[in-house]
Amino acid sequence: MSLDFLLISLIVVATPGTGVIYTVAAGLARGTRASIVAAAGCTLGVVPHMAAAITGVAALLNASAVAFGVVKYLGVAYLVYLAWRTLRDEGTIAVEEQAPSSDRTVITTAVLINVLNPKLTTFFFAFLPQFVAPGSPHAVGRMLGLSTIFMALTFAVFALYGVLAARAREQVLARPRVMRWLRRAFAGSFLALGTKLALTKQ
């Protein structure tokens, strides 16, 4: 395994984005279990992008402005929806003593967050081939191996973020005002990321 691949992947994964924000929110809202489930969902959301890169579907997205635009604006719409839901539905982010959302709901939201991110597909398509020898008979297998490492890093880093957030949950419970500001911060982050995605070009 290339040390360069490992280091660059770690930087990409550790840089806060929508997946990290959602995982941290899950940890604050519902505790350690929910943060782990969210991290798993975000990791599963990488699979379609990995498959697209390996099968060449990413080439279509990269070449077709229409295809890229459709996926991009679906992602923007979903981020705006998450921001709205965060502000309106206190159960989404608020820390409350209530029945938690089902694992299926948390995973579905987490998967959608990463699936509707066209830049992740572009990342896989542009990044992975650099670590595969041209004409190698084992190119697909190597790309699968590197992708698996990337997914493992995604889960580990996201879970760490979420668990740390869950550790701070008790302090947040005692400070409703802090939770209100955190909810606004999460909503603002989703809007900012949506705006950034909307302005992204191929």
SEZABA-913565 format. One record per residue: residue in three letters; x, y negated, z of N, C-alpha, C, CB in turn. Coordinates in pm, whole numbers, padded with zeros to 5 digits, always signed. Each point is the difference from the previous one (the first is absolute). Last residue first. Glycine has a CB too. Layout:
N
ALAXYZXYZXYZXYZ;...
% end
This chain:
202
GLN-01718-02136-01304+00068+00128-00027+00150-00018-00003-00199+00079-00129;LYS-00073-00415+00435+00002+00033-00141+00074+00130-00019-00009-00243-00065;THR-00268-00030+00494+00106+00088-00049-00016+00027-00149+00016+00105+00227;LEU-00313-00354+00074+00096-00081-00077+00113+00084-00059-00055-00192+00147;ALA-00283+00385+00131-00071-00063-00112+00095-00078-00089-00205-00014+00141;LEU+00369+00204+00262-00025+00103-00101-00068-00060-00122-00019+00173+00179;LYS+00083-00453+00190+00130+00035-00059-00017+00102-00111+00113-00049+00218;THR-00491-00059+00034+00039-00112-00086+00131+00028-00071-00119-00157+00153;GLY-00025+00467+00166-00087+00003-00117+00033-00110-00098-00178+00100+00139;LEU+00399-00091+00273+00049+00107-00086-00085+00014-00126+00087+00118+00203;ALA-00226-00428+00118+00128-00044-00057+00056+00106-00094+00045-00136+00206;LEU-00438+00239+00037-00026-00102-00103+00129-00044-00068-00199-00078+00130;PHE+00235+00374+00233-00063+00068-00114-00028-00099-00113-00102+00167+00157;SER+00265-00347+00242+00105+00078-00067-00057+00074-00120+00120+00027+00218;GLY-00414-00266+00063+00082-00091-00079+00108+00074-00077-00046-00179+00164;ALA-00213+00426+00137-00083-00042-00113+00079-00093-00092-00208+00023+00142;PHE+00415+00105+00257-00012+00114-00091-00081-00038-00124+00016+00158+00196;ALA+00014-00478+00144+00131+00017-00065-00003+00116-00099+00113-00091+00206;ARG-00491+00010+00062+00013-00104-00102+00133+00015-00077-00141-00155+00142;ARG+00070+00440+00219-00096+00033-00105+00010-00101-00114-00153+00104+00169;LEU+00406-00185+00215+00057+00109-00078-00091+00038-00115+00118+00084+00204;TRP-00273-00399+00103+00103-00058-00085+00068+00107-00086+00037-00180+00171;ARG-00355+00320+00143-00066-00083-00101+00102-00059-00096-00183-00053+00163;MET+00341+00295+00205-00057+00087-00101-00070-00079-00110-00027+00176+00173;VAL+00196-00403+00204+00111+00047-00084-00054+00086-00113+00157-00007+00198;ARG-00460-00130+00126+00036-00113-00086+00115+00038-00094-00075-00160+00180;PRO-00074+00468+00157-00090-00010-00116+00038-00112-00095-00181+00092+00141;ARG+00444+00187+00237+00007-00135-00055-00086-00010-00126+00232-00029+00096;ALA-00153+00434+00156-00016-00096+00110-00001-00145-00050+00113+00162+00151;LEU-00044+00205-00447-00131+00018+00061-00027-00106+00107+00015+00245-00046;VAL+00413-00214-00154-00097-00069-00085-00140+00009+00060+00142+00051-00203;GLN+00208+00182+00409+00019-00144+00019-00101-00080-00081+00243+00040+00041;GLU-00237+00423-00097-00052-00033+00132+00014-00150+00028+00059+00230+00080;ARG+00125-00046-00483-00146-00006+00000-00057-00044+00135+00001+00179-00171;ALA+00462-00087-00005-00036-00135+00044-00150-00016+00018+00202-00088-00117;ARG-00013+00492-00046+00058-00019+00134-00039-00137+00056+00193+00150-00062;ALA-00307-00036-00382-00088+00066+00095+00050-00018+00144-00063+00166-00177;ALA+00329-00320-00180-00118-00085+00015-00094+00058+00104+00022-00074-00239;LEU+00350+00328+00124+00043-00118+00076-00118-00095+00023+00233+00022-00097;VAL-00309+00346-00177+00016+00043+00139+00044-00117+00088+00058+00232-00079;GLY-00091-00305-00390-00130+00021+00061+00009+00038+00147-00084+00067-00221;TYR+00482-00115-00040-00069-00129+00013-00130+00017+00079+00102-00078-00219;LEU+00117+00471+00107+00074-00072+00103-00063-00137+00025+00210+00121-00065;ALA-00378+00137-00287-00042+00056+00128+00071-00072+00115-00041+00223-00110;PHE+00168-00335-00327-00134-00050+00029-00048+00051+00136-00050-00007-00248;VAL+00463+00171+00093+00009-00143+00031-00137-00056+00037+00196-00020-00156;ALA-00172+00476+00021+00077-00021+00122+00001-00148+00041+00142+00197-00060;PHE-00349-00068-00355-00075+00047+00118+00073-00033+00129-00098+00184-00138;THR+00318-00287-00264-00121-00081+00014-00077+00041+00125-00014-00026-00250;LEU+00384+00283+00123+00042-00128+00059-00121-00089+00024+00222+00017-00115;ALA-00298+00381-00112+00035+00030+00139+00043-00127+00074+00069+00232-00069;MET-00154-00262-00392-00124+00016+00075+00028+00029+00147-00113+00084-00208;PHE+00479-00109-00086-00062-00132+00013-00127+00008+00083+00096-00067-00223;ILE+00114+00469+00112+00080-00073+00099-00060-00138+00024+00207+00125-00072;THR-00395+00129-00267-00034+00059+00129+00076-00070+00112-00046+00221-00111;SER+00149-00335-00331-00131-00054+00038-00043+00052+00136-00062-00017-00242;LEU+00453+00191+00051+00022-00137+00044-00131-00065+00045+00194-00017-00157;GLY-00222+00450-00027+00076+00002+00125+00022-00139+00056+00110+00207-00078;LEU-00312-00160-00345-00091+00047+00105+00069-00001+00136-00122+00142-00169;MET+00381-00238-00204-00090-00111+00027-00102+00037+00109+00028-00079-00237;ARG+00263+00414+00083+00074-00100+00079-00090-00119+00034+00215+00070-00113;GLY-00393+00269-00163+00021+00050+00135+00073-00101+00087+00004+00230-00092;VAL-00059-00328-00363-00129-00005+00070+00016+00046+00144-00120+00042-00216;ALA+00502-00015-00067-00039-00138+00028-00129-00009+00081+00113-00067-00212;HIS+00199+00436+00034-00069+00003+00129-00050-00138+00040+00142+00193+00068;PRO+00114-00105-00463-00109+00099-00008-00081+00007+00129+00139+00130-00161;SER+00124-00573-00044+00015+00108+00098-00116+00098-00010+00126-00156+00152;GLY-00036-00271-00402+00002+00130-00064+00015+00118+00096+00095-00115-00193;PRO+00053-00337+00396-00070+00010-00129+00014+00140-00061+00040-00247-00036;ALA-00023+00164+00571+00091+00001-00115-00079+00016-00129+00183+00098+00143;VAL-00355-00331+00314-00013+00126-00071+00086-00007-00125-00235+00037+00089;PHE+00146-00402+00214+00068+00101+00080-00014+00140-00059-00038-00142+00201;GLN-00168-00253-00383+00139-00041+00017+00082+00105+00075-00076-00238-00001;PRO-00408+00267-00070+00084+00047-00111+00148-00037+00014-00200-00018-00143;LEU-00131-00138+00475+00038+00140+00006+00092+00045-00115-00215+00040+00115;PHE+00027-00495-00099+00103+00029+00100+00048+00145-00006-00102-00175+00143;ALA-00254-00028-00418+00126-00068-00027+00114+00048+00090-00131-00197-00074;PHE-00315+00373+00119+00037+00017-00141+00138-00060-00029-00243-00005-00061;PHE+00045-00042+00493+00037+00139-00026+00053+00017-00143-00172+00075+00166;PHE+00008-00500-00051+00119+00031+00079+00047+00143-00030-00075-00160+00181;THR-00330+00017-00362+00113-00060-00072+00130+00032+00072-00149-00184-00084;THR-00245+00314+00296+00022+00081-00119+00121-00051-00077-00245+00052-00013;LEU+00109-00305+00369+00059+00122+00050+00027+00097-00115-00118-00031+00221;LYS-00108-00376-00296+00144-00021+00011+00069+00124+00055-00040-00244+00034;PRO-00441+00212-00076+00071+00032-00124+00150-00018+00009-00203-00067-00120;ASN-00199+00173+00467+00120-00083+00003+00084+00033-00123-00003-00010+00255;LEU-00405+00232-00049-00030-00123-00074+00116-00099+00008-00244+00035+00044;VAL+00279+00376+00188-00035+00038-00138-00021-00125-00086-00107+00212+00085;ASN+00190-00256+00384+00119+00027-00080-00031+00039-00144+00112+00070+00209;ILE-00470-00168+00091+00093-00113+00010+00122+00023-00088-00079-00046+00233;LEU-00241+00392-00177-00039-00102-00097+00095-00119+00000-00237+00072+00030;VAL+00298+00267+00297+00034+00049-00135-00032-00107-00105-00045+00237+00074;ALA-00081-00325+00370+00145-00004-00016+00043+00044-00139+00023+00044+00245;THR-00481-00014-00124+00041-00139-00013+00149-00010-00026-00185-00069+00152;THR+00017+00497-00066-00052-00052-00127+00043-00143-00024-00195+00152+00022;ILE+00299+00051+00394+00083+00052-00109-00046-00056-00134+00041+00209+00132;VAL-00298-00316+00249+00132-00062+00010+00089+00044-00117-00022-00007+00251;THR-00400+00209-00211-00014-00141-00036+00135-00070+00000-00230-00001+00097;ARG+00211+00450+00049-00025-00009-00144-00010-00145-00046-00118+00219+00009;ASP+00156-00114+00452+00128+00012-00070-00019-00015-00150+00086+00151+00182;SER-00446-00392+00125+00044+00136-00029+00133-00002-00072-00238+00076-00012;SER+00115-00466+00357-00041+00043-00133+00054+00140-00024-00003-00240-00084;PRO-00086+00113+00592+00087-00037-00111-00058+00045-00134+00196+00015+00154;ALA-00460-00164+00307+00036+00118-00076+00084-00040-00120-00209+00118+00075;GLN+00251-00444+00328-00113+00053-00074+00046+00122-00076-00106-00228-00019;GLU+00308-00191+00300-00026+00132+00055-00126+00056-00067+00109-00062+00223;GLU+00246-00289-00457-00119+00010+00082-00013+00141+00055-00112-00179-00134;VAL+00409-00191-00187+00028+00105+00096-00116+00007+00097+00251-00033-00022;ALA-00242-00142-00515-00010-00031+00142+00030+00120+00088-00169-00173-00055;ILE+00143+00170-00432+00129-00033+00057-00007-00018+00150+00060-00108-00214;THR-00441+00263-00033+00110+00033-00091+00136-00023+00064-00146-00059-00191;GLY-00286-00047+00390+00044+00137+00020+00117+00038-00088-00229+00056+00064;GLU-00002-00476-00090+00097+00006+00109+00051+00141+00024-00113-00195+00102;ASP-00077-00059-00539-00028+00122+00074+00105+00018+00108-00108+00105-00202;ARG+00129-00490-00080-00142+00017+00030-00030+00120+00089-00047-00107-00216;LEU+00498-00009+00062-00057-00115+00070-00143+00024+00046+00148-00146-00134;THR+00076+00479-00121+00077-00022+00123-00060-00114+00082+00206+00084-00115;ARG-00374+00007-00315-00047+00098+00097+00071-00018+00135-00049+00160-00188;TRP+00187-00430-00176-00138-00035+00040-00048+00094+00109-00048-00088-00230;ALA+00462+00186+00038+00010-00125+00077-00137-00039+00053+00196-00075-00140;LEU-00173+00443-00150+00056+00033+00131+00010-00124+00088+00129+00189-00105;TYR-00265-00251-00340-00104+00070+00076+00050+00034+00141-00095+00094-00214;VAL+00401-00271-00088-00093-00105+00042-00112+00061+00084+00052-00136-00208;LEU+00246+00434+00015+00067-00075+00105-00090-00113+00052+00223+00056-00103;TYR-00372+00194-00267-00003+00082+00121+00067-00072+00118+00002+00207-00143;ALA+00006-00407-00286-00137+00002+00053-00007+00079+00131-00090-00018-00234;VAL+00498+00016-00001-00028-00132+00056-00138-00002+00066+00147-00107-00176;GLY-00025+00495-00060+00077-00013+00123-00027-00132+00069+00174+00146-00097;LEU-00357-00078-00321-00068+00088+00093+00069-00007+00136-00070+00153-00189;TYR+00272-00378-00161-00113-00074+00056-00092+00087+00086+00011-00148-00198;LYS+00372+00346-00016+00042-00110+00086-00118-00070+00065+00199-00031-00145;VAL-00270+00372-00178+00045+00055+00128+00036-00112+00097+00083+00205-00118;VAL-00199-00339-00314-00115+00064+00063+00038+00052+00138-00093+00063-00225;GLY+00435-00242-00051-00087-00103+00057-00119+00059+00073+00070-00150-00182;PHE+00227+00433-00057+00065-00054+00119-00091-00100+00071+00226+00033-00108;ALA-00371+00136-00302-00001+00105+00102+00061-00051+00129+00016+00174-00179;VAL+00000-00467-00189-00139+00021+00043-00005+00103+00112-00083-00057-00232;ALA+00493-00034+00015-00037-00110+00090-00141+00020+00054+00152-00156-00127;SER+00205+00532-00047-00132-00057-00027-00035-00107+00103-00071+00216-00104;ALA+00484+00031+00125-00009-00050-00137-00131-00071-00029+00149+00185-00068;ASN-00051+00019+00491+00106-00097-00022-00012-00063-00139+00148+00130+00155;LEU-00441+00216-00026-00027-00119+00080+00103-00109-00027-00103+00145+00176;LEU+00173+00267-00383-00119-00064-00055-00032-00128+00076-00088+00223-00073;ALA+00431+00049+00231+00044-00067-00121-00117-00073-00066+00178+00175-00032;ALA-00245+00101+00409+00048-00133+00036+00046-00076-00123+00068+00087+00223;VAL-00194+00367-00248-00115-00089-00003+00043-00143+00033-00151+00191+00066;GLY+00430+00219-00069+00013-00103-00104-00119-00092-00010+00140+00157-00120;THR-00016+00217+00435-00068+00044-00123+00005-00103-00111-00149+00135+00143;ILE+00348-00223+00288+00059+00124-00051-00064+00044-00131+00049+00067+00235;ALA-00216-00452-00007+00138-00023-00043+00058+00124-00065+00029-00168+00183;ALA-00457+00194+00010-00002-00085-00119+00139-00021-00055-00204-00114+00087;ALA+00153+00344+00319-00044+00083-00112+00000-00080-00130-00139+00137+00157;MET+00236-00369+00237+00107+00095-00028-00035+00085-00122+00061+00005+00245;HIS-00390-00287-00079+00105-00079-00064+00118+00089-00039-00071-00201+00132;PRO-00287+00394+00113-00041-00035-00137+00107-00079-00075-00235+00001+00078;VAL+00327+00109+00388-00003+00114-00093-00045-00036-00142-00046+00144+00197;VAL+00053-00431+00207+00118-00007-00087-00008+00105-00110+00137-00087+00192;GLY-00454+00052+00168-00026-00097-00106+00117-00018-00095-00152-00113+00154;LEU+00179+00381+00241-00075+00070-00106-00028-00093-00118-00103+00149+00174;THR+00299-00341+00205+00096+00089-00066-00068+00078-00113+00131+00021+00215;CYS-00396-00290+00061+00083-00085-00087+00102+00084-00076-00029-00192+00160;GLY-00231+00415+00161-00081-00043-00114+00079-00086-00097-00202+00009+00145;ALA+00405+00123+00259-00015+00115-00088-00080-00038-00125+00010+00155+00199;ALA+00030-00476+00137+00130+00020-00064-00005+00116-00098+00114-00092+00204;ALA-00491+00015+00062+00014-00105-00100+00131+00014-00076-00140-00153+00141;VAL+00067+00440+00222-00091+00036-00110+00011-00103-00113-00157+00112+00164;ILE+00391-00202+00228+00063+00113-00069-00085+00042-00120+00103+00078+00218;SER-00276-00410+00062+00115-00054-00073+00072+00111-00078+00027-00179+00175;ALA-00389+00291+00110-00048-00070-00119+00117-00054-00082-00211-00060+00121;ARG+00309+00266+00295-00051+00097-00097-00043-00069-00129-00076+00147+00189;THR+00221-00422+00181+00106+00074-00069-00053+00095-00107+00134-00017+00207;GLY-00460-00394-00075+00100+00078+00069+00091+00082-00090-00157+00009+00183;ARG-00213-00343-00280-00050+00130+00044+00105+00091+00062-00166-00020-00176;ALA+00228-00456+00022-00145+00016+00016-00038+00129+00068-00029-00136-00201;LEU+00486+00027+00093-00053-00097+00096-00147+00026+00031+00165-00168-00083;GLY+00040+00432-00248+00061+00026+00130-00053-00092+00108+00202+00079-00117;ALA-00335-00150-00330-00060+00123+00052+00054+00033+00138-00029+00084-00234;ALA+00221-00444+00003-00136-00033+00042-00069+00121+00060-00013-00175-00179;VAL+00432+00240-00014+00014-00076+00125-00138-00035+00055+00222-00093-00077;THR-00213+00293-00343+00042+00096+00101+00015-00066+00137+00116+00131-00177;TYR-00214-00402-00200-00115+00083+00035+00036+00099+00111-00087-00024-00234;ILE+00432-00249+00062-00100-00082+00069-00118+00085+00045+00069-00200-00135;VAL+00259+00404-00133+00051-00026+00135-00104-00079+00081+00237+00001-00087;GLY-00334+00070-00366-00003+00126+00075+00045-00018+00144+00042+00120-00212;THR-00018-00489-00092-00138+00034+00038-00008+00127+00083-00078-00112-00205;GLY+00546-00093+00237-00095-00022-00109-00138+00040+00049+00179+00040-00176;PRO+00383-00105+00356-00145-00002+00027-00083-00032-00123+00053-00068+00231;THR+00424+00323-00221-00047-00136-00025-00152-00003+00018+00193-00045-00160;ALA+00052+00454+00182-00003-00075+00125-00049-00143-00017+00185+00142+00080;VAL-00128+00158-00458-00104+00050+00089-00014-00088+00125+00045+00232-00083;VAL+00300-00329-00228-00130-00019-00064-00113+00040+00095+00104+00041-00225;ILE+00338+00040+00364-00027-00144-00002-00139-00027-00057+00246-00047-00025;LEU-00092+00488+00016-00027-00040+00137-00034-00149+00008+00154+00181+00082;SER-00014-00003-00494-00135+00047+00033-00038-00046+00141+00029+00200-00152;ILE+00409-00281+00012-00094-00088-00071-00144+00039+00031+00168-00033-00183;LEU+00173+00305+00364+00004-00134+00057-00101-00093-00065+00241+00035+00052;LEU-00189+00407-00222-00054+00003+00135-00007-00140+00060+00092+00230+00028;PHE+00111-00173-00451-00144+00023-00008-00063-00007+00138+00032+00143-00203;ASP+00434-00163+00180-00060-00123-00053-00151+00013-00007+00207-00045-00133;LEU+00050+00419+00248-00012-00091+00113-00064-00131-00045+00202+00105+00109;SER-00289+00376-00349+00076-00123-00009-00024-00089+00121-00012+00014-00249;MET-00007+00541+00218-00085-00120+00000+00088-00124+00000-00184+00123+00124;
% end
